[in-house]
Structures are given as C-alpha cells and as structure tokens.
C-alpha cells in the first residue's frame, strides 16, 4: 500500500516522551547534536513550521518537538526538490492529500484509514505483550472519538489482518527517563503518518497495572499520536489551539465557522505537548478530542457540506420585511466548483426554489406567514443542504377603539375596529379583558367578532382583541373603560349582636342629577331598621345582621337619562366574639370561682330531691350546653340534678359552655359530692382551670358561710 520508514530497534526513543519529554536530557542531546546538523536542514525544519530548539538525531531520522519523527531521507528529498515542496506543505501544514483521500473513499463518501496494532493474544507473557494489549484494548474507543467529529471526511477502522495505513508498533528500548512513550510519523507524500512507536520506560515496567497506568492515560497518548498521523500539530507550541502542522495560527474560531484559522487558547486540547495526563484538562484526562481539536480536523478534512446559515430569533408582524439570512459557514468540500440555490417552504416539508438566488446569503421579502428557508450547495452533480432556518410571522392584530368613562353600573358603548387584523391564513378573533392590571382572560361571551359590546360594569376594565392566524397569535392595542366609583362609608367588620346595628351611606353622595333608587343586600339573613326599599329619601342604611357570614351592600341610583348606576359594592364581614363563660347559680346563690383551685360549698338535702343549676343573664343569641358523667346532656339555660338517684357517696362532674354561632366559651365546671351519712348532704367544688377532678375532696361537714361566695 505504501513504503513505511521504520526506525532501528536500538533507536534512542527512550530519551523522549510525547507529553513529558525530559527537558534536561533533550537539552543535552540538542546541544551535542545540533552542531552536526546541516544549517539548511534546520532552516527547512523551521520553514515546515516546527520548533528547532530541541532536535534529536538518530542514524536514520530526526525527532522534533519531542515525539514527531521525520526521516533524513524525506528531509533530503524536500531539500533537493523544492519544486515539489507543496506536496508536503500547504497552507494548512502537513496533511493527507486530496488524491489519497479520493483513492481511499468508501461508498459513504468518507475516506477510510485502517489502523493496526502489533499484538497477538498467543504471544507468551512479556512486557511487550502487556504494553501492546493495553493499546489494542483502547483502540476501538479512540476510533469512535474521531468518528464522532461532525462533517469529518475520514473514518478510522481497526484492522486485525492485512496491511494498515497506520501501524502501532512496539520498539525495544534502553532505560527511559520519562512518563509516556509514543513517537509518531506525520503525513508526508500526501499519506497519513504511517507508524506510531510505543516504548516502555524499562523492560520491567508493569503495563498491566491500571492504577499506575489507567485507561485514560493510554487513550490520551494514542489519541494524541493518531492526531499527529492525521496532520494535527502541537497546540500551545505555536500559541494556538486545535492545530495543523506548520501553522503558527491554526485554531478555528468556533463561534464563526466561516472565519480563518486564528489564535485561540484551548487548554483542554489533546494535542498539547506538555500534558502528562495525570491531572490535565477535562478533555485530556479521558483522552478525548476537545472542541478546538474537532474543529481543526473538520477544517483539514471536511466532507462536502452545505454549510450553515443563520437568521436569528426573528419574529415579525405580517407585512414586515425580515433581516437577511447570512452564512455562518459557506459550503465546503465537493468535487468541483460550488454554486448555490435557495429554497423556501411554508411547512418545512414541501420546498420550492426561489428564483435568482445564487449567493451565500439571502434577503427575504416582506412576509405575511411563517416561512422556512434553506440553502442548496451544488458541486460536481452532488447537492448538499444547509441547516433550515425559519422566520415566525405573527398576524397583524389591527387597531381597536373605545376608550370611555362611565358611571358604576352603566353599560359602555361598543368597542370598534379601526383596522381589522390580517395575515395568512385569515385571522380569527378573541376579545379579552382584565381588571386592575390582572392577567388577561377571555370575555365571557360574544367575543369572537372584530367588535365587542361590553356588559354593564362596576369596575374599570381594559380590553384587547387577540388575532390568531395558524398557530400564531398577536394582541391589538388596549382600550380602557373607566368606571366612576361611588364608595360606601361603613365598617368592614362587625361583631354580631342585637345591640349593634350596622349603619352606612355613600361617601360622595348621589351623582349629579341622580336620585337614590334602592339598596341591595346579599350574603345572609338580616333585619332592616332604616333605608332598604325606602324610596328616594333614604340613601343611608341601618341594618342588623343575623348570620356569621360576609354581606355585600350596593346602592343603586337613577340617572337623569333613566338609566341606573351602582355604587362600589361594600363588603362587610360579620364576626362572632367568643362568649364569656356563663355565670351559674344554684339555689339563688351565684357560684363563682375563687383562685385557681376554686372553692367548696355545702348544703344539706335542700328540702327535696333536686339540685338546679341555672345561667344568670342568658339571651336569645346564646345556647348553653350542659353535660355530666351521670346525666344526659342538655341544651337549656338550666340543668337539674335529682338527688334520689344517689346511693352512698357519689362524685359527679358537671360542665356548662356558652355557644354563639358555633363559637364556644371556656367551660364552667363543678364537681358535686353527695353523701348519705349521717344524712344526705351536697358538696360542690367549682373550677375553670382544669377538667380533672379536684385532687382532694373532703368528707361532708357542716356548711361554713365563710367558704361560700354569695351574691
């Protein structure tokens, strides 16, 4: 397939490394050997774009920049035949020729480069076998990394039998003083670099130890070496990034693919010469190509690509002219001159040619509907498409009118259309409304015409008309209906009680020339004292609310033209205060509470078989809930206990709570102790602080007036 230059096995590759090149040794060799190098050779190497401060000479070749090997024979050929130098050196450096790429092109349109590894699983155990197996194992993943480069005209493939284009070989070497050990051919004669030499640091190195030599380091060294074989130089060496050999400025600006090769830093480039891969940038740690490396490969070996176009995020109104569509990357590749043609579509499926469009850019005309565009590149009978861009066209919503001011409760005049909406397809309408800068919402009904009649309003309201064309919408200007409010003066909250009626009246009085018509009350039950439905002479209202709820009050006025307007609705929230704990009496004696522990009072049989507890000062708005542990519960202002039900000493717990509209007071609690010896007596202990029984109930004794609080 081709003639490869193979170094003698005794070659002192061991003094060098791809990424950590032992500077002390390199300087010593270059100082010793550069004196013997023909100055014309040094000039030629510099002309090729390489650094010459560190050159190592073998019997057959020069090793430059640490890991790039060029045979003396080929350098001599360049020197003796300057007329053919362009074969080796182009504006992009030392790269694979288009002739070679065409000769090795596959049916998919990409050129195939086969890579082989000098390895056999049948070899006996040895350092060589361990080393070559590591590179054999990672080769497939390395190839995938190159094959994932977008629009890259080369496919790599591992070759296990036959003659590869790039051969990864093992070289027996003397002791080495560096970390990683690949020396690589570069493209010459238009062919890929043919050989990658692998050399251990010494014959006893543990290549199988993945802790010392993780897969990331093996991958990284191999990606770097294959990059050289394809024509990538070192990044950073020439103050650039993403490289091709021989160019001082070789990193393509990734933000503008149509630009020239420029200086750009790429710290993550796999092609940096000083990266030891023991903690470098994220790309190099895993042995993958950086974005700059991928761009450089695409620049060197592009497929026939239609390029890229850009129109930005354009959203225009129907009838407007969009900005021009520019070329971010012209078409590249192809087998001949490239010509252009533009196409458009309304659905991105059916395309039609645009006449007289043969430029890399295009200026669309005024549009009335969303339109898609793409650019065709034609070369040698083959056509490639660019990416597709589109310009969104929203319908022109037109203009509406109807700003006005009305009294609260009045009906606005018609909202009209000054200019109807237009677009393609023909727009449909939906009117929307909002109050107090709230979110827009569709009007309740009759809002799909080009005009709209609002209903009677009690709040200022904005309106807009939304036009829809296809799946695009646009809103018109906003018109406002301002409602003159007539506020009502009165409290916002009221505690429910018969002794506190509610009073209110309009703050601003009646509108000019208007007469009071009526009050409207909603929310719950109520009793009117004055005002409601009292005719023209009672614009105020005095009312008693009967429920714990929210009431709304509205005053209505008759305007001089016979129409009506309303005041601003007044909201009144009726609350219920917590009722006080009931005052309880027994036998006309008021039972109160003395301190935290209450007190005791004692009676004899009280002339009968009943003890009656009753609530003093009860009213119709309050319910009283009685309960005990031996008698039925009762809702009443009183509670009877029948003494004849007790036999022996008995403890009875009695509770009473006041309740208004579901709001309860604290409980009144009394403990009744009944004894039938020596005669039936009663003992009561009253407390409000605990629902538990008193800790000490004393035995019956003679009643002592000092312990009883009586009113």
C-alpha positions, 0 to 999 in steps of 0.5 A, spaced: 500 500 500 505 504 501 513 504 503 513 505 511 520 508 514 521 504 520 526 506 525 532 501 528 530 497 534 536 500 538 533 507 536 534 512 542 526 513 543 527 512 550 530 519 551 523 522 549 516 522 551 510 525 547 507 529 553 513 529 558 519 529 554 525 530 559 527 537 558 534 536 561 536 530 557 533 533 550 537 539 552 543 535 552 542 531 546 540 538 542 546 541 544 551 535 542 547 534 536 545 540 533 552 542 531 552 536 526 546 538 523 546 541 516 544 549 517 539 548 511 536 542 514 534 546 520 532 552 516 527 547 512 525 544 519 523 551 521 520 553 514 515 546 515 513 550 521 516 546 527 520 548 533 528 547 532 530 548 539 530 541 541 532 536 535 534 529 536 538 525 531 538 518 530 542 514 524 536 514 520 531 520 522 530 526 526 525 527 532 522 534 533 518 537 538 519 531 542 515 525 539 514 527 531 519 523 527 521 525 520 526 521 516 533 524 513 531 521 507 524 525 506 528 531 509 533 530 503 528 529 498 524 536 500 531 539 500 533 537 493 526 538 490 523 544 492 519 544 486 515 539 489 515 542 496 507 543 496 506 536 496 508 536 503 506 543 505 500 547 504 497 552 507 494 548 512 501 544 514 502 537 513 496 533 511 493 527 507 492 529 500 486 530 496 488 524 491 489 519 497 483 521 500 479 520 493 483 513 492 481 511 499 473 513 499 468 508 501 461 508 498 459 513 504 463 518 501 468 518 507 475 516 506 477 510 510 484 509 514 485 502 517 489 502 523 493 496 526 496 494 532 502 489 533 499 484 538 497 477 538 493 474 544 498 467 543 504 471 544 507 468 551 507 473 557 512 479 556 512 486 557 511 487 550 505 483 550 502 487 556 504 494 553 501 492 546 494 489 549 493 495 553 493 499 546 489 494 542 484 494 548 483 502 547 483 502 540 476 501 538 474 507 543 479 512 540 476 510 533 469 512 535 472 519 538 474 521 531 468 518 528 464 522 532 467 529 529 461 532 525 462 533 517 469 529 518 471 526 511 475 520 514 473 514 518 478 510 522 477 502 522 481 497 526 484 492 522 486 485 525 489 482 518 492 485 512 496 491 511 494 498 515 495 505 513 497 506 520 501 501 524 502 501 532 508 498 533 512 496 539 520 498 539 525 495 544 528 500 548 534 502 553 532 505 560 527 511 559 527 517 563 520 519 562 512 518 563 509 516 556 512 513 550 509 514 543 513 517 537 509 518 531 510 519 523 506 525 520 503 525 513 508 526 508 507 524 500 500 526 501 499 519 506 497 519 513 503 518 518 504 511 517 507 508 524 506 510 531 512 507 536 510 505 543 516 504 548 516 502 555 520 506 560 524 499 562 523 492 560 520 491 567 515 496 567 508 493 569 503 495 563 498 491 566 497 495 572 491 500 571 492 504 577 499 506 575 497 506 568 489 507 567 485 507 561 485 514 560 492 515 560 493 510 554 487 513 550 490 520 551 497 518 548 494 514 542 489 519 541 494 524 541 499 520 536 493 518 531 492 526 531 499 527 529 498 521 523 492 525 521 496 532 520 494 535 527 500 539 530 502 541 537 497 546 540 500 551 545 507 550 541 505 555 536 500 559 541 494 556 538 489 551 539 486 545 535 492 545 530 495 543 523 502 542 522 506 548 520 501 553 522 503 558 527 495 560 527 491 554 526 485 554 531 478 555 528 474 560 531 468 556 533 463 561 534 464 563 526 465 557 522 466 561 516 472 565 519 480 563 518 484 559 522 486 564 528 489 564 535 485 561 540 487 558 547 484 551 548 487 548 554 483 542 554 486 540 547 489 533 546 494 535 542 498 539 547 505 537 548 506 538 555 500 534 558 502 528 562 495 526 563 495 525 570 491 531 572 490 535 565 484 538 562 477 535 562 478 533 555 485 530 556 484 526 562 479 521 558 483 522 552 478 525 548 478 530 542 476 537 545 472 542 541 478 546 538 481 539 536 474 537 532 474 543 529 481 543 526 480 536 523 473 538 520 477 544 517 483 539 514 478 534 512 471 536 511 466 532 507 462 536 502 457 540 506 452 545 505 454 549 510 450 553 515 446 559 515 443 563 520 437 568 521 436 569 528 430 569 533 426 573 528 419 574 529 415 579 525 408 582 524 405 580 517 407 585 512 414 586 515 420 585 511 425 580 515 433 581 516 437 577 511 439 570 512 447 570 512 452 564 512 455 562 518 459 557 514 459 557 506 459 550 503 465 546 503 468 540 500 465 537 493 468 535 487 468 541 483 466 548 483 460 550 488 454 554 486 448 555 490 440 555 490 435 557 495 429 554 497 423 556 501 417 552 504 411 554 508 411 547 512 418 545 512 416 539 508 414 541 501 420 546 498 420 550 492 426 554 489 426 561 489 428 564 483 435 568 482 438 566 488 445 564 487 449 567 493 451 565 500 446 569 503 439 571 502 434 577 503 427 575 504 421 579 502 416 582 506 412 576 509 405 575 511 406 567 514 411 563 517 416 561 512 422 556 512 428 557 508 434 553 506 440 553 502 442 548 496 450 547 495 451 544 488 458 541 486 460 536 481 452 533 480 452 532 488 447 537 492 448 538 499 443 542 504 444 547 509 441 547 516 433 550 515 432 556 518 425 559 519 422 566 520 415 566 525 410 571 522 405 573 527 398 576 524 397 583 524 392 584 530 389 591 527 387 597 531 381 597 536 377 603 539 373 605 545 376 608 550 370 611 555 368 613 562 362 611 565 358 611 571 358 604 576 353 600 573 352 603 566 353 599 560 359 602 555 358 603 548 361 598 543 368 597 542 370 598 534 375 596 529 379 601 526 383 596 522 381 589 522 387 584 523 390 580 517 395 575 515 395 568 512 391 564 513 385 569 515 385 571 522 380 569 527 378 573 533 378 573 541 376 579 545 379 579 552 379 583 558 382 584 565 381 588 571 386 592 575 392 590 571 390 582 572 392 577 567 388 577 561 382 572 560 377 571 555 370 575 555 365 571 557 361 571 551 360 574 544 367 575 543 369 572 537 367 578 532 372 584 530 367 588 535 365 587 542 359 590 546 361 590 553 356 588 559 354 593 564 360 594 569 362 596 576 369 596 575 374 599 570 376 594 565 381 594 559 380 590 553 384 587 547 382 583 541 387 577 540 388 575 532 390 568 531 392 566 524 395 558 524 398 557 530 400 564 531 397 569 535 398 577 536 394 582 541 391 589 538 392 595 542 388 596 549 382 600 550 380 602 557 373 603 560 373 607 566 368 606 571 366 612 576 366 609 583 361 611 588 364 608 595 360 606 601 362 609 608 361 603 613 365 598 617 368 592 614 367 588 620 362 587 625 361 583 631 354 580 631 349 582 636 342 585 637 345 591 640 349 593 634 346 595 628 350 596 622 349 603 619 352 606 612 351 611 606 355 613 600 361 617 601 360 622 595 353 622 595 348 621 589 351 623 582 349 629 579 342 629 577 341 622 580 336 620 585 337 614 590 333 608 587 334 602 592 339 598 596 341 591 595 343 586 600 346 579 599 350 574 603 345 572 609 339 573 613 338 580 616 333 585 619 332 592 616 331 598 621 332 604 616 333 605 608 332 598 604 326 599 599 325 606 602 324 610 596 328 616 594 329 619 601 333 614 604 340 613 601 343 611 608 342 604 611 341 601 618 341 594 618 342 588 623 345 582 621 343 575 623 348 570 620 356 569 621 357 570 614 360 576 609 354 581 606 355 585 600 351 592 600 350 596 593 346 602 592 343 603 586 341 610 583 337 613 577 340 617 572 337 623 569 337 619 562 333 613 566 338 609 566 341 606 573 348 606 576 351 602 582 355 604 587 362 600 589 359 594 592 361 594 600 363 588 603 362 587 610 364 581 614 360 579 620 364 576 626 362 572 632 366 574 639 367 568 643 362 568 649 364 569 656 363 563 660 356 563 663 355 565 670 351 559 674 347 559 680 344 554 684 339 555 689 339 563 688 346 563 690 351 565 684 357 560 684 363 563 682 370 561 682 375 563 687 383 562 685 385 557 681 383 551 685 376 554 686 372 553 692 367 548 696 360 549 698 355 545 702 348 544 703 344 539 706 338 535 702 335 542 700 328 540 702 327 535 696 330 531 691 333 536 686 339 540 685 338 546 679 343 549 676 341 555 672 345 561 667 344 568 670 343 573 664 342 568 658 339 571 651 336 569 645 343 569 641 346 564 646 345 556 647 348 553 653 350 546 653 350 542 659 353 535 660 355 530 666 358 523 667 351 521 670 346 525 666 344 526 659 346 532 656 342 538 655 341 544 651 337 549 656 339 555 660 338 550 666 340 543 668 337 539 674 340 534 678 335 529 682 338 527 688 334 520 689 338 517 684 344 517 689 346 511 693 352 512 698 357 517 696 357 519 689 362 524 685 359 527 679 362 532 674 358 537 671 360 542 665 356 548 662 359 552 655 356 558 652 355 557 644 354 563 639 354 561 632 358 555 633 363 559 637 364 556 644 366 559 651 371 556 656 367 551 660 364 552 667 365 546 671 363 543 678 364 537 681 358 535 686 359 530 692 353 527 695 353 523 701 348 519 705 351 519 712 349 521 717 344 524 712 344 526 705 348 532 704 351 536 697 358 538 696 360 542 690 367 544 688 367 549 682 373 550 677 375 553 670 382 551 670 382 544 669 377 538 667 380 533 672 377 532 678 379 536 684 385 532 687 382 532 694 375 532 696 373 532 703 368 528 707 361 532 708 361 537 714 357 542 716 356 548 711 361 554 713 358 561 710 365 563 710 367 558 704 361 560 700 361 566 695 354 569 695 351 574 691 
